[in-house]
Amino acid sequence: MGGSLRAKSPSWLALLLAASILSCCFLLTGGTKRGTVSVTLDPSQPIEGQSVTLRAGGVPNGTVFCRWFRDKSADTHLILIYYLPPFKGHTEGEGYTGRETMDSDCSLHIKNLILNDTRTYIVMMDGPGLVNQGQVDLVVRALESHPDTRGLSTAAIGGIAVGCIVALVVLTVAVVSISRRPC
């Protein structure tokens, strides 16, 4: 009995080791609740020079901190980390420009928008055993630097209307006078 067990033990131990590793991986991934967060823009179509708020749709219970990223959730794209009470505070990442702030509802405010702010923004809300993520595409519209010169001003439109009425009155008087003359 001892001989046959020894012949099978290397494969049996390898199988036991593999099962142990897999079960640990399942426990680690199964213990984290993942969710999605809706994110909206206010205003929905911001113009360069304006400010915008990227509003996260509610902070889940148990959230300890929120992180905002530009383009992808990597350290080099991190804008800010905001620590919720009782910790309270923030940490600036490599993507921080000095124009961003955050609120306790994990909303990101960006002031003095520039065209280069047009990106995908990602929020992650983390806590013990939970990770919630959301994203939004921010498109910054260009500010019109020259007014549209093809359009007419209100004064010009009023002048045209008055001119048309005067011309109509003159033509009516002329037609009536000509029609009353004897031939």
Long-range contacts (C-beta under 8 A, 24 or more apart in sequence): 31-129, 32-129, 32-130, 32-131, 33-129, 33-130, 33-131, 34-130, 34-131, 34-132, 34-133, 35-60, 35-130, 35-131, 35-132, 35-133, 36-132, 36-133, 36-134, 37-123, 37-125, 37-132, 37-133, 37-134, 38-134, 39-121, 39-123, 39-134, 39-135, 39-136, 40-136, 41-136, 41-138, 45-139, 45-141, 46-113, 46-138, 46-140, 46-141, 47-113, 47-140, 47-141, 47-142, 47-143, 48-113, 48-114, 48-115, 48-140, 48-141, 48-142, 48-143, 49-112, 49-113, 49-143, 50-113, 51-109, 51-110, 51-111, 51-112, 51-113, 52-109, 52-110, 52-113, 52-138, 52-140, 53-107, 53-108, 53-109, 54-107, 54-108, 54-109, 54-110, 54-121, 54-123, 54-136, 54-138, 55-105, 55-107, 56-105, 56-106, 56-107, 56-108, 56-123, 56-125, 56-134, 57-134, 58-105, 59-84, 59-104, 59-105, 59-106, 59-125, 60-125, 60-127, 60-130, 60-132, 62-127, 62-128, 62-129, 62-130, 63-106, 63-125, 63-126, 63-127, 63-130, 63-132, 64-126, 64-127, 64-128, 65-125, 65-126, 65-127, 66-102, 66-106, 66-123, 66-124, 66-125, 66-126, 67-93, 67-123, 67-124, 67-126, 68-100, 68-102, 68-108, 68-121, 68-122, 68-123, 69-93, 69-95, 69-121, 69-122, 69-123, 69-124, 70-95, 70-119, 70-120, 70-121, 70-122, 71-119, 71-120, 71-122, 72-122, 73-122, 73-124, 73-133, 79-108, 80-108, 82-106, 113-140, 114-140, 115-140, 115-142
